[in-house]
Amino acid sequence: MAQEPLIELEDVSFKYDRNWVVENVNMTINEGQFVGLVGPNGSGKSTLIKLMLGLEKPVRGHIRLFGKEVKKFNRWQEVGFVSQKANSFNSGFPATVYEVVRSGLVSRMNMFQLFNHSHKDKVLATLREVEMEEYAQHSIGELSGGQQQRVFIARALVSDPSLIILDEPTVGVDSEHVTAFYDLLAKLNGERNLTLLMVSHDIGTITSHATHVACMNKTVHFHGSTEDYENMDDETLSLMYGHSLQQLTHNHEGSSL
Ligand SMILES: Nc1ncnc2c1ncn2[C@@H]1O[C@H](COP(=O)(O)OP(=O)(O)OP(=O)(O)O)[C@@H](O)[C@H]1O
């Protein structure tokens, strides 16, 4: 079966005021891929995601989601988004895990529809999928950063999207839970054929879970299978970037570099 392109970027460039932060990016992400997007601080990764989500408009080039120009795209229930700030609820936040996940269904319902049993079952089944069902009635703020991110994955998943975009979701997650979080994403990719695009600073963990890697520093210098990425020697990678490999990724605490 031919894989459909879910995200297509064609010669995309973008600037804030006079500062070009994304330059001539060409990239296609096909159905079923788990793509890790890596690059140094300030290399334009979050901006590229905002462009894909239609939150910023490219100055030049074209972006298509599911074959449609992003400005005309309207099947947003097909696209889930998990940000790095999702896991920052304080302990007093007045919503249960169940309510947070249920809010992911609202975009699918019209305003006169009431939540019914099948919605409840769907929310609980999705929580089970991310191994958080037993926390359904806990307040979201009581959970650890890693548990909160699982809940936000469930909120993104509950409307059965084909694609989830994640912007550094493991920032603030304890290092011992990071691998389990990546394992969950790899499972969703394998079992649901869910397409994933994830910004990550953890090149070691991303390459052991993702099917593809994209390396960005204003432009995308490499985009290919994880295997091809791993077969490149350090010198080739450094040449490609124009600086040392250590600068390729972030230096957030807990990073593997
Ligand atoms: N709203 C904004 N207005 C002006 N400049 C911005 C804005 N957002 C980001 N920038 C700048 O654009 C450049 C790219 O930022 P961006 O956040 O996309 O990079 P990033 O690779 O996601 O960085 P990080 O890994 O540190 O989150 C940076 O120089 C940043 O300072």
The ligand as a MOL file (V3000), in Angstrom:
LIG
                    3D

  0  0  0     0  0            999 V3000
M  V30 BEGIN CTAB
M  V30 COUNTS 31 33 0 0 0
M  V30 BEGIN ATOM
M  V30 1 N 7.6960 35.2100 18.5090 0
M  V30 2 C 8.9730 35.4260 18.1600 0
M  V30 3 N 9.3720 36.6580 17.7880 0
M  V30 4 C 10.6520 36.8860 17.4110 0
M  V30 5 N 11.6250 35.9330 17.3660 0
M  V30 6 C 11.2690 34.6840 17.7260 0
M  V30 7 C 9.9290 34.3770 18.1470 0
M  V30 8 N 9.8810 33.0510 18.4290 0
M  V30 9 C 11.1280 32.5520 18.2230 0
M  V30 10 N 11.9550 33.5350 17.8000 0
M  V30 11 C 13.3680 33.3640 17.4220 0
M  V30 12 O 13.4070 32.4910 16.2950 0
M  V30 13 C 14.5240 31.6120 16.3770 0
M  V30 14 C 14.0280 30.1710 16.2940 0
M  V30 15 O 13.2680 29.8910 17.4720 0
M  V30 16 P 12.5420 28.5180 17.7200 0
M  V30 17 O 11.8570 28.6080 19.0380 0
M  V30 18 O 11.7360 28.1620 16.5280 0
M  V30 19 O 13.7840 27.5130 17.8000 0
M  V30 20 P 13.8960 26.0830 18.4760 0
M  V30 21 O 14.8040 25.2940 17.6160 0
M  V30 22 O 12.5400 25.5300 18.7270 0
M  V30 23 O 14.6100 26.4510 19.8440 0
M  V30 24 P 14.5990 25.7050 21.2500 0
M  V30 25 O 15.1270 24.3550 20.9690 0
M  V30 26 O 15.5230 26.5110 22.0880 0
M  V30 27 O 13.1790 25.6820 21.7380 0
M  V30 28 C 15.2350 31.9400 17.6720 0
M  V30 29 O 16.3090 32.8100 17.3580 0
M  V30 30 C 14.1820 32.6600 18.4900 0
M  V30 31 O 14.7880 33.5860 19.3600 0
M  V30 END ATOM
M  V30 BEGIN BOND
M  V30 1 1 1 2
M  V30 2 1 2 3
M  V30 3 2 2 7
M  V30 4 2 3 4
M  V30 5 1 4 5
M  V30 6 2 5 6
M  V30 7 1 6 7
M  V30 8 1 6 10
M  V30 9 1 7 8
M  V30 10 2 8 9
M  V30 11 1 9 10
M  V30 12 1 10 11
M  V30 13 1 11 12
M  V30 14 1 11 30
M  V30 15 1 12 13
M  V30 16 1 13 14
M  V30 17 1 13 28
M  V30 18 1 14 15
M  V30 19 1 15 16
M  V30 20 2 16 17
M  V30 21 1 16 18
M  V30 22 1 16 19
M  V30 23 1 19 20
M  V30 24 2 20 21
M  V30 25 1 20 22
M  V30 26 1 20 23
M  V30 27 1 23 24
M  V30 28 2 24 25
M  V30 29 1 24 26
M  V30 30 1 24 27
M  V30 31 1 28 29
M  V30 32 1 28 30
M  V30 33 1 30 31
M  V30 END BOND
M  V30 END CTAB
M  END
